Amino acid sequence: MKSKRILDALLAPMVAIIFSVVLASVILMLFGANPIETFSKMINYAATPRSISLILNSATTYYFSAVAVAIGFKMNLFNIGVNGQYRLATAVGALVAGALTFPGYISIPIVIFVSMLVGSLWAGIAAWLKVYRGVSEVISTIMLNFIAIGLIAYLLAPSMLGVQTAENVVGTPVIPESGRFPGFSIPGSQVPVYGMLFLAALLGFAYWFILNRTRFGFDLRSVGQSPSAAVASGVNVKRMTMYSMLLSGAVAGLVGLPLLLGAQYSFTVNFPGSYGFTGIAIALLGRNHPVGIAFGALLWAFLDVSSQILDLVGVPREIIVIMQGVIVLSVVIAYEITRRVKVRRQQDAVGKATAVAQ
């Protein structure tokens, strides 16, 4: 029985990945490229120390984003506002970090707390609208994304809190050395790995423990599976909706911190702004499980980093974007197929048990 559950969990993402590889191979052949040779060069390039560092850094950021999305998914809530939540949280966190002169063991926890608080409060707006006004969280979070972008532009204006950075762009004051999160180096690589990789691992364990070993996690999952049954068992659905969105926003507040505290040290108008949508894809691929999300984040990061070699071999880099899109589409279809197969299997088992009883 356990092996069958594991097979059900792995079947959909494996089918999606295999199908995307097959489709990408067909497209490569249409471009006149050898698929085996192309994928081999991608793997060899990704195996270099520098590429491994870049993959781990990207995967750390993707993991935070995907877990933030997965928390909402567990309650059938679609937090599409991770982009706005993490950008606003990172901007405020950068302003706080640039103003602090405490030692790192004091300033870094303060910045992390402030960023999580801002992300949680921003997500809380959508939660309040859903619970007390019946507004779909999809619509409200998308609208809040645009409001967050406008608010950030206002805060970073030179007449407000923004300054001119060394790259001749407007941003927050540079974070002092004491406020930077230390990383570590892989032998042979000059690119340091974000120290927040360990925080991501700790978050994954906490996410698993809360969902599977606490009453709160049980209530959250029960509401996601059947709100009416949860109400019958005494669960306050409105309160769980609020808690879930607040927690999702708090984790979203961590998304931009690896780049801010580990490499860029300033939030500028050029700060990446699409990690939230990538997190949705990775959460789907990982089936909202902390280990599955980790593999999904590493796969996504591998595709991003290894795509850099494609331009050098005369293959359009956009082939990777096609693969990523096909993976998302395929995994959704594969999940629905496996769900129907599982339901059919359960119906057959009930039918057999009923026949034996009669």
Number of C-alpha atoms within 10 A of each C-alpha: 6 7 8 9 11 10 11 16 17 15 15 23 24 16 17 24 20 13 17 23 19 14 16 21 20 15 15 18 12 10 12 11 16 15 17 11 10 17 17 12 17 19 16 12 20 24 15 12 17 20 20 20 23 22 24 19 23 24 24 27 25 31 29 31 33 34 29 30 32 28 27 24 21 21 22 17 20 20 31 24 29 36 30 29 34 33 31 26 34 34 27 21 32 28 23 19 30 20 16 18 14 14 13 17 12 13 21 20 13 18 25 19 17 22 32 27 22 24 32 26 20 27 31 23 17 26 29 18 15 18 17 9 10 10 14 15 23 15 14 19 25 17 15 21 21 14 14 20 18 13 12 23 18 14 19 22 16 14 9 10 14 22 18 15 15 9 8 8 13 21 28 29 21 20 22 18 14 17 28 22 22 16 17 12 15 13 9 9 15 11 19 18 25 26 19 21 21 12 15 22 17 12 17 19 14 14 19 17 12 14 19 13 12 12 11 16 19 16 22 26 21 20 23 19 14 12 19 12 12 19 14 9 11 9 19 14 20 15 11 20 23 20 18 27 30 26 22 30 33 29 26 37 35 30 33 29 29 27 22 23 29 19 17 15 23 25 30 24 18 9 16 12 15 13 22 27 18 19 30 25 25 31 28 24 31 25 22 22 22 22 15 19 28 25 17 25 30 21 18 21 24 23 19 18 20 22 24 17 19 19 11 10 11 12 17 15 16 12 17 20 14 14 21 24 13 19 25 21 16 22 25 17 15 18 21 13 13 15 14 12 13 14 12 12 12 12 12 12 12 12 12 12 11 10 9 8 7 6
